[in-house]
Amino acid sequence: HYVLRTLAPIDPTFHPAPRRHDESGEPLWAPEAIAAGALFVLAAVVLALLARRRPTLRPYVADLCWFVVPLLPVVNAISIGNINLVSERFLYLPHVGLACLAARAVVPLFRRDRRWRLGATFGIATVVIVPAASTVGHQSVYASDLALWTYEAEIEPDNLVAIRSLAQLAEAEDPEEAYARYAHGQQVARRLH
């Protein structure tokens, strides 16, 4: 999930949804997350092996370690019963490593001819502008508690925290809606656990 959230930060979330389970209670893993993680691990291992023979690659491995090492305690490789599979706040420090890695990879392109410099500049601008546009587009989500938890429930209907928060917000104005939301939360909780 961390690799996917890094490569494609689509539908950012304040509170990730519960881990999904099958009827027997075994956790279900998203195939795209497993594939992205496996490709990342394979690329990291290949880079580390190449760095043994080519010392010029060792700084790249060090930058990559800044991404990997801070994620080790929160990667949930072994199920310990946590509800949240991922939290985007755990990506703040690892992204420093990716920024260093990207800068180290782009600098040689600026030493080449004009076409390479233009391509590198366009690539950097894209990497900065696309996430910035996504962030600006999601500002309205934080306008109120109702807007935030409505958005969270829309992107993940089984998010128990969003369901409970919407029920609490409805208590004062519409007790029947609050009761319906609490009842829905109970159904979701039984199904997930």
Stockholm file with secondary structure:
# STOCKHOLM 1.0

chainA/1-193         HYVLRTLAPIDPTFHPAPRRHDESGEPLWAPEAIAAGALFVLAAVVLALLARRRPTLRPYVADLCWFVVPLLPVVNAISIGNINLVSERFLYLPHVGLACLAARAVVPLFRRDRRWRLGATFGIATVVIVPAASTVGHQSVYASDLALWTYEAEIEPDNLVAIRSLAQLAEAEDPEEAYARYAHGQQVARRLH
#=GR chainA/1-193 SS CHHHHHHCCCSCCSSCCBCCBCTTSCBCCCHHHHHHHHHHHHHHHHHHHHHHHCGGGHHHHHHHHHHHGGGGGGSCSSCCCCSBSCCGGGGHHHHHHHHHHHHHHHHHHHTSCHHHHHHHHHHHHHHHHHHHHHHHHTGGGGSCHHHHHHHHHHHCTTCHHHHHHHHHHHTTTCHHHHHHHHHHHHHHHHHHC
#=GC SS_cons         CHHHHHHCCCSCCSSCCBCCBCTTSCBCCCHHHHHHHHHHHHHHHHHHHHHHHCGGGHHHHHHHHHHHGGGGGGSCSSCCCCSBSCCGGGGHHHHHHHHHHHHHHHHHHHTSCHHHHHHHHHHHHHHHHHHHHHHHHTGGGGSCHHHHHHHHHHHCTTCHHHHHHHHHHHTTTCHHHHHHHHHHHHHHHHHHC
//
